[in-house]
């Protein structure tokens, strides 16, 4: 019996990579939300606002 064709292998690999990419994007979004939440907590505790660098995902806005 022969194994999967090259096209089938590429289709499976592409689906896997898309799934991994989506998971990484979700993880990044969660990490950014946590960072923002922690920044807000620190601002409340210390009563001042720390300068925030532009977001690399927001186009520097």
C-alpha positions as CSV (number, residue, x, y, z in Angstrom):
1,X,0.0,0.0,0.0
2,X,1.3,3.4,-0.9
3,X,1.4,6.5,1.4
4,X,-0.4,9.8,0.8
5,X,0.5,11.7,-2.3
6,X,2.6,14.9,-2.1
7,X,-0.5,17.0,-2.6
8,X,-2.4,15.3,0.3
9,X,0.6,15.8,2.5
10,X,0.9,19.5,1.7
11,X,-2.9,20.0,2.2
12,X,-2.6,18.3,5.7
13,X,0.5,20.3,6.6
14,X,-1.1,23.6,5.4
15,X,-4.2,22.9,7.6
16,X,-2.0,22.1,10.6
17,X,0.0,25.3,10.1
18,X,-3.2,27.4,9.7
19,X,-4.5,25.9,13.0
20,X,-1.2,26.6,14.7
21,X,-1.2,30.2,13.4
22,X,-4.7,30.8,14.7
23,X,-3.7,29.4,18.1
24,X,-0.7,31.7,18.3
25,X,-2.8,34.7,17.3
26,X,-5.3,33.8,20.1
27,X,-2.4,33.5,22.6
28,X,-0.9,36.8,21.5
29,X,-4.3,38.6,21.9
30,X,-4.7,37.1,25.4
31,X,-1.2,38.1,26.4
32,X,-1.7,41.7,25.2
33,X,-5.0,41.9,27.1
34,X,-3.3,40.6,30.2
35,X,-0.5,43.1,29.8
36,X,-3.0,45.9,29.4
37,X,-4.9,44.7,32.5
38,X,-1.8,44.6,34.6
39,X,-0.7,48.1,33.4
40,X,-4.1,49.4,34.5
41,X,-3.7,47.8,37.9
42,X,-0.2,49.3,38.3
43,X,-1.6,52.7,37.3
44,X,-4.3,52.4,40.0
45,X,-1.9,51.3,42.6
46,X,0.8,53.9,41.9
47,X,-1.6,56.7,40.8
48,X,0.2,57.6,37.7
49,X,0.3,56.8,34.1
50,X,3.4,55.2,32.6
51,X,4.2,56.2,29.0
52,X,3.2,53.5,26.6
53,X,5.2,52.7,23.5
54,X,3.2,52.4,20.3
55,X,1.7,49.0,19.7
56,X,3.5,47.0,17.0
57,X,0.1,45.5,16.0
58,X,-1.7,48.8,15.9
59,X,0.5,50.4,13.3
60,X,2.1,52.6,15.9
61,X,-1.2,54.4,16.7
